[in-house]
Amino acid sequence: MMSNAPFNPSQIQVSARNPYPPIAAENPNRRLVIPLSYDLASRQSEMTAIYTYTYDSFVLKAKYPELSELVLRIAEVEMHHLQILGQLITLLGGDPRCASIGNGSYFPWNGTAVSYQRNLKTMLLQNKKAEQNAANTYLNQSKRIKDAKISAVLARMAEDEQLHSQIFQECYTHYFPS
């Protein structure tokens, strides 16, 4: 990733190098809509990541403009994940609402899922942890789901999330050297 090169956020790659597999399902299984809806729009979801990073970019802009831009670039990757999840949910016969599904009901996403952190140290640590959790979630789902095409998409999304976790760690190390 950044190795020994000087810290230059504009040069940091925010998406894993491997191409995304086609957005497809082998055997559309409507039961997969529920876990994917949580990935789309719940407290720990792409929607939360997108707004968290958009908010972070607002509060970082004046003091850390280069970090603000980096976080926005990461948010763009999360928007791509949101689009992928919406397409998968639709392919499976679901409705890609900005809500998660539980007990047959929709639970709308809302802004209380965002931490609205203004402390840079805490922000970077929380974002690193959220990205690692997302990577683990996608990897676990990719192993449990019995659809090779959907599993491949989730595994690829996990690569981006793992990279984002590493980026936030590198940023933490840069801004808070020990």
N, C-alpha and C positions, 0 to 999 in steps of 0.2 A: 504494500500500500504506500505509505509515505517514507518508510525506511529512514536513511540518513540525509535525505534531501531537505533543503530548507522548507519550512512550513509555508505553504502557499495554497490556501483553500480553493482558489479558483482552478487549480490544476488537479484537484482530488477527484477521482472517478467515483461517482455515486451509484452506479449500477454495475452489477457483476458482469464479467465479460461474456459469459455463455449466453447464447441466444435463448429467447423464450420458446418453449415448445408451442405447437398450435393449441389454441383454446378449443378444446373438444372433450367429449365424454364417450367412453366405449359403450356403456349401458346406462343411459340416464336413470338415475335413482333419486327420486324426489326427497328421500330421507337425508341426502347430503346437503339439501338447502339449509337446514337448521344450523349445522356448524359453520357453513360458509356465511350465513347471515351474521353470525357473531364476529367473524373475521371482517366483514364489511362495516358493521355499524353497532358496536357495543363499547363498553368502557375501554377495552383493550382491542382496538380495531384500527383499520386503515383510516376511517373517518376521524378518529381521535388523533392519530398520528398526523394527519394532514393539518388539522386545525392547531394542534400543539405546535408544530413547526412553523406554521404561518404566524401564530402568536409570538413564538420565540423570535422570529425574524423581525417583527415590529419592535420588540423591546431591546433587541441587540443592535439595531440599525445605527444609532447614534455613536455608540462606544466601540462596537465591533462590527463594522460594515462588511468585512470579508467573511466573518462567521455568519452574519445574517444572510448573505447570499448563498453560502454553502448549505445552510439549513433549508432555505427555499428550494434549492436543487434537490435535496433529499425529499422534500415534500412532493416534488413533481414525480419522483419514483413511486411514492406512496399513492399518488393519484392514479398512476398506471396500474398499481395493484388493485385499487378500488374498481377501476374499469374492468380488469380481468375477472374479479370476483363477481361483479354485476353480470358479465357475460356468462360465466359459469352457472350462476343462479338461474339465469334466463334459460340456458340450455337444459337445465334440469327440471324446468317447468315451474320455477319459483318466480317471485316478484321481487326484484332487487331494490326494495324500499330502503330508506335510510333508517332502518330499524332491525333489531334482531328478533328472532322468533323463539318463543318458549311457551309450552302448554297450549299451543294452537293460537296464541295471540301475538301481535306485533308490539314490541317495546321500542318506541322511537328513540333514536340517538338524540342527545342534547349536550350542550356545552358544559354541563357539570362534569363531564368525563375528562376535561382538560385541567391540568394542574395549575396553569397560569403562574408558573414559577418565574421570578425575576432575578433570582440569585444564580449567577453563571455556573458556579461550581455544582450546585444542586441540580440545575437544569441539565447540564451535561451528563451527570451521573444518572438522573432519571431517564433521560433519553437513551443512554447506553443500555440500561436495564430493560426498558420497554422494547427496544430493538432485539435484544437477546431473547426476551420472552416471545416475541413474534416469530423469530427464527425457529425457536423450539416448538412452538405451536404448529407452524407449517410443516416442519419435519415430522412431528408426531402424526399429524393428519395424513401426510403423504404416505406414511407407513401403514396406517390403519385402513385407509380408503382402498377398497378393492376395485378401483378403476385406474388403470395404468396411465391413462391420458391426464386425468385430473391430478393424480399423484405427482406426475412429472411437472405440471404447472406449479403446484404447491412447493415442491422441492426447489424449483428455480426461484420462486419468490423468497424462499428461505435464504438463498444465497445473497440476495440484496439486503435482507434484514441483518444477516450476519456481518456483511460489509458495513452497514450503517452503524452497528454496534462498535465495530473496530474504529470507524471514523470518529465517533463520539469519544472513544477512549483516547485516540490520538490527540483530539482537541483538548481533552482534559489534561493530558500530559504536557501539551504545549502551554496552556494557560496557567497550569498549576504544577510546575516542575517540583519534584521533591528534593 
